[in-house]
Amino acid sequence: MLERLLVAALVLLGPASAQAAPKSSLRVSVTGFQSLDGHVVCALFRSKSGFPDGRHALRSTRVRVGKAGATCRFGEVPRGTYAVALFHDADDDGELDTFLGIPQEGFGFSRDARPSLFGPPSFERAAFRVVRGPYALSVRLQHL
């Protein structure tokens, strides 16, 4: 009898445990724009590999800047550790403009991580954890 109950429980629990982990949505509110021109480009990373180069991002999005700032949205984000890197593409050329390696457009990272003298912050300094449900964070653009 106990054996049948265990088998029945395993059959009932099997599909539920085989389902993918619940996914969350992520909303990134961006403020600190010096102009309302262009778009903000947001990139979502799941590891330090390639961070913060947008070509290595898990996902990216481009959103028009408005009077209240801009909001980047990422749906269907599985549980895990992430970091966001973003920039204000004021001239809409698709690239972060730099002069001698110094950004000429606003940029930012999750947790408002600051760059070091030698480059962007590490993935670990910008990292945050998504567990379940909607997740929201705010990033204020930095200007050098």
C-alpha positions, 0 to 999 in steps of 0.5 A: 500500500505504501509503495503505491502511495509513493509511486502515485506521489512521484507520478503527481510530483514528477511533472511539477518538478520537471517544469522550469523554475518560475520566471520574473520580470525586470524593470530598470528605471533610468534617470539623470539624463542631460538631454531628452535626445535619443535612446537609452540602451540597456544590456542584461548580463548573467555572468562576468563573461563579456561584461559590460560589452553589449555584444556579450549580453544575455539580452538588450533593449533600446528605449526612447528617452522621455521627460520622466527618464526611461524604463528598460523592461526584460520579461521572462527572467529566470532566477539568478544573478544579473548585472545591467550596463546601460548608456544614453545614446543621445546621438542615436548612433548605436554606440557609446561615444568616447574620447581617449576611452572616456565616455562622452555620453551618460552611462550606468550600471545596476546598483549604481556601481561606479567605474574604477580608474581603469575601466568599468566596475566588475560584474560582482559590484553591479550584480543583483539577485532575481528570485521571483516576482517582478523586480525593479531597480533604478540607475542614475546616469553617470557623466564624466 
